[in-house]
Every structure is written in structure tokens, then in C-alpha cells.
């Protein structure tokens, strides 16, 4: 399947456009064996770079296909390894910038779908958005054309999706990196006509960093997921024999199993207590917040809203 897939992609790249028939052929060849291989994914990036215009149908296919390769081409499924994240960034950042909205959407969708992704990928996306806001150029700006320095609605939506994504630092967990990026954007665009969504995004994001909480085991690492899947795949003979022996020797081992498996289980984490603890803004967090607010020597309107939000839940 790979040879035909790459041939179709290369012909379309040479034309600078992908027809409806070529797109259908790519779908058939790409999903014919159930996976997208690396050379197929790289052919799609080459084709995307060569396209003069990118239709909605092409964008949907590209996002779907690249996400399938990154998250499911190699076990464990729905995990993005450091190597896969580095490959993805290299494909997009070959000339130092994110050239198209479809590339940006591809990364955001991977972060949203994944059970876990390296922080390098999430931080790369946010760094690109920050650059676009501060320079007024990029795929979120009127097709890439120069526009005034401000935060657009498209950028607000992407930032919110990334910092609250399941595949980031933790499910719906805002990191210090995220919060400091929000402060930088706020300081640089305070006098600009930002999108209506920006004010709530800033307050929600920083408040989540200060008052949210995450469990240390909220996400399973890529390495640990591989170990668990290997155990499950290897259990048929050894575990099967073990349980068969248990069934045959049940009377003799009943007392032993009662001691081992009959123990009362620990109650587990007290999530209510953890949430309550997370609601408390620590001295360290207070010092950080004071430093961020004092950076420009004044308390602006958004900082006042943030302080009021924090005080309301104290």
C-alpha cells in the first residue's frame, strides 16, 4: 500500500493541488492496511507544503492521518512518545515557523486525543501562538497576513484547548509555563482590542494554576503503558496456569488466599481533601503571583479580576 500512497501524494504535490479523486485514493490506500506508516506521513507533509490551497476536506484528512500515525502507529495506543513529538515538530518546524492552520490544528488535536504527550509538544504549540500574537503574523492571522498585535478569537480557542487538554501536564491542569505565558500575552496586549474570550481565558487559566490540583499518577507514562501492555499480552500461559492451580487446590489454599486477598483495601486517595488542599493558594504561589503582578508596576483590570476570583474562593 505504501508505494501507491506515496506515488499519489507525489503526483499531487507536483501539481500543487490535490483533487477529490486523489484525496479519495489517499484515504483508500492509507486506511487499506489499518495504519499510516512514517513514510506515508512524511509524504503527506511534503504534499501539504506544496499545496497552493488547502480545502476543508484535505485539512480533515491531514489532521486525521497524521494523528493516527503519531498516536497509533506504534504501541502503546493514544500515547505520543518523545521521539514521535520530536519527529512531528521537525516536520512542522523545518523552516522555523508553523506555515498553515492545518499543521497547528494537527498538533492541537493530538494533544487533545492523547492520554499523554511530552511537555515539549504542548509548549511548542503555545510558543508558536505567543509568537503569532506578538508579531501579528502566522496561520491564525487572516490566512497568515500581517495584522495588528492583539489576541484573536482563534488564538483564544487554541490556547484554551491546549492548556486544558487531557494529553498535557495533567487532565485540565494548567502549568506554571502556561500561566506565565498568559501573563506575558496580557502585558503585551493590554491596550489592544483583544477577542472577547481573552479576559475569561486569562482569569480561568491563571486561577486553575493557582487553585487546581493533579494527582501524581493522573497520567500513565509512555514507558509504564508499554510495560503494562507487555504484561497483559504475556499473561495467557503463566497466569492461566496459576489460576487453574488455584481452582484445583482451593480447599488447601483458602486460608492463605484469605490472608493475602481478603485484606481490607486501603480507602485510596481522599479526592475531596486533595481538592480542598488545591484550593489553598500557598505562600510560594502567592509570592509568584505578586511577582507577576508587580512586573509592570501596576494592577490592571484583568489582574484585579483574577484577585477577586481567588478571594471569592478563599
N, C-alpha and C positions, 0 to 999 in steps of 0.2 A: 504493500500500500504506500510506503514512504516515497518510492520513486515517482509514481504517478502524482502524488500530492505535491511534491517539490516541483515537478515539471509544470503543473498547472499554476502554482504560485509564481514561478519564474516567468512564465509567459505573460501573466497578468502584470507583473512588475515591469516588464519590458514595455508594455502598453501604457503604463501609468494609470490604469484603471482596471477594476475587477467587475466583470459583467455578472448578471444574475445567474447565468448558466455556469460560469466559473465558480461563483460562490456556492452554488448547489453542489458542484463537483467536489469542491474542497470539503464541504460537510460530509458528503458520502465517503470520500476517501479517508478523511480524518477520523470519523467515527466508525469506519468499517471494522477495525480491529479493537475498538473499545478504548483506545488510548491515543494521546497525542505525544509523539516522540520528540526528543530535543531538536533534531534536525528539521522536523516539521515546524516546531515552534519558532525556530530561528528563521525559517523561510517565510513565516507569517510576519515577523518583524521586518524583514527585508522588503516584503510586499507593502506593508503599511507605510514604511518610509518612502516608497516610490509613488504612492498614490497621490494624484492631484486633488482628488476629492474623496471624502470618506462618507459613504452612505450610512444611514442608521442600521441597515441590515448587516453591512460589513462590520460596524462597530460592535454590534451584538455578538457576531460570530467570533471576532477577535478576542473580546473580553472573555467569552465562554471558553474558547480553545486554549488561550494562554493560562487561564485559571486552572483548567483541567490538567495541563501539563505540570504546573508548579505544585498543585496540591495533591494530585492523584497519580502521576506517572510512576512514582516510586513510593514504596511503603515508608512510613505509615500514612494512610489517607488523611486528608484535611490537615496536614502539617506542612509548614514551609520551613525547610532547614536553612542554616546559614549559607550553605553552598547555593541552594536554589534562590535565596534572596539576593546573593551576590551576582548570580547569573542574570536575574531579572533586572537589577539596577544597571548592570553593564550593558544590556541590550537597549535600555532606555536612555542611558546617560552617555552614549558613545560620543556625543558632541557637547556634553556638559549641560544640556537642558532637556526638559520634557517637551517634545515638539508638538504633541497632539493631545487633545482631551481624551481620546480613547486609551492612550497609554496611562494617563492619570487615573481614569476610571478602572482600568485593569488592576492597578496596584491597590486601589481602594477596595474593590470587590474581593480581592484575595485576602486582604486584612479582615474584611467583614466575614467571609466564609470560613476562614481558618480557625481551627481550635487553638493554634498557637503560631505566631510568626516572630522572627527576630526583631528586636527593637530597631535594628539598623534600617529595616524596610519602612516601618512606621515613621521613624524620624526623618528618613529621606523624603517621604511624601510631604510631611509638614514643612520641611526646609524648602522644598520647591514652592509650596503655596506661599510661604513667607517671602521668598524672593520675588514671586509674581506680584504680591501686594506692594512691596517696596519699590519695585522697578516699573510697575504699571504695564508689564509685558508678560505674555505667556498664554497657554491654551485656554485659560479661564477668562481671558480678556478679549471679547469681540473677535473670536477667531484668531487670536494671537497678536492683534494690532495694539499699538500703544494707547493707553488710556490713563486717566488721572490716578494718582496714588490714593487708593481707597480699598475697602474690603467689600467685595461683591457678594451677591446672594449665592452664587455658585461656590465661591470660596468658603463662605459660612457653612454651607451644606457639607462640603468635603471635610472641613476641619472637624465638624461635629461627628460625622460618620467615622473618622479615623480615631479621634481621641476616646470615643465611647465604643469602639469596635470590640468584638469578642476575641479577636486574634492579637490584640495589642498587649500592653503590660499586664493587664488582667481584664476580665469582663467588665466593661463600663467603668474602668478605672483610669483616671486622669493622672499622669505622672508630673513630676516637677519640670521635666523638659517641656511638656505640653503647656503647663501653667506659665512658665517663663516666656514661652513663645507667644501666648495670648497677651501677656503684659507688653511685650515688645511691639506687637501689632497695635495694641491700644494706644501706646505712647506715640507711635509714628503716624497714626491716622485720627487722632483725637479731634482735629478741626475739620476733618473731611466728611463728605456725605457718604457715610457707610450704609450698607444694606440694613434694613430694619431688623434682620435677625441677629445682627452682630452684638447688640447690647446684652441680650439674654444668653448668647453663646459665651461671652466673656464671663459673666457672673456665674452661670451654671458650671463652666469648666473649672474656674479657679476654686469655687466653693466645693466642687467634688474633690479636687486635690486635697483641700484642707480638711474636709469633713467626711470623706469617703473612707472605705476600708476594703482590703483584699486579703484573702487567705493565702498563705504561702504555697499551698497546693491547689490554688484555684485553677491552674492550668497544668497539664501534663507536658513535660518537656519532650522534644523530638526524640532524644535518646531513650527516655523512660518508656515512651509509647512503643518504640521498636522492641524493647525488652519484653514488655507485656504481650505484644502480638506474637513474639517468638515463643513465649511460654504457652500461650493458648494453642498455637499451631503444633507444638511438640507434646501436647498432653494426652493424646488419644491412647497411646500404649501404656505409658507409665501410670498415669492417673487412673486409666481404666482398670489395670491390673490391681492397683491399690484398692479401689472401691469394691472390686469383686472380692478381694480377700476380706474386706470389712464385712461384706454381706455374709460370707461363709462362716466367719468367726465372731459374728455379732454377740452371742452369749458370753464368750470369753472376754471380749474387749469392751463390753457395755460399760463397765465401771470405769475403765480407763478413758473411754471417749466422753463419759460424763464429766470426768475431771478436766479433760482438755477442751471439749467443745461446749460443755454445759455451763461454763463460767459466764457470769453476767457480763454483758458487753458494756464497755465504757459508754457513758452518755454521749460522748462526742463533743464537738465544739458548741459552746453556747453562743449561737449566732446573734441573739438579741444583745448579749453582753458585748460582743465584738462590735456590733453596730453602734451601740451606745458609746463605746470607747472611741470609735472612729469619729463620732460627732464632736468630741472634745478637741479643740484646737490646742495643740501642745505649745510649750514655751518655744521650742525650736521652730515650729510653724509660724508662731506669732512674730518671731524675730525675722523670719524670711519675708513675711507679708509686710512688715514695717519697712524693711529694706527696699522691697519692690515699690511701695507707695512713695517713699521718700526719694526715690531715684531722680524724679524731676522737680522735687521741692514743693509740690502742692498736692492736695487731694482733689482729684477731678470728680466729675459726676458719676462715672462708672465705678470708680473706687468707693465712692460713698454708697452706691447701691450694693456693692459687694460687702462692705462693712455692715450695712443694715441687714443683709441676708444672714450673715454669720451671727450677728447679735440676736436676731429673731429666733434662732435655734439654740441659743446658749442656755 
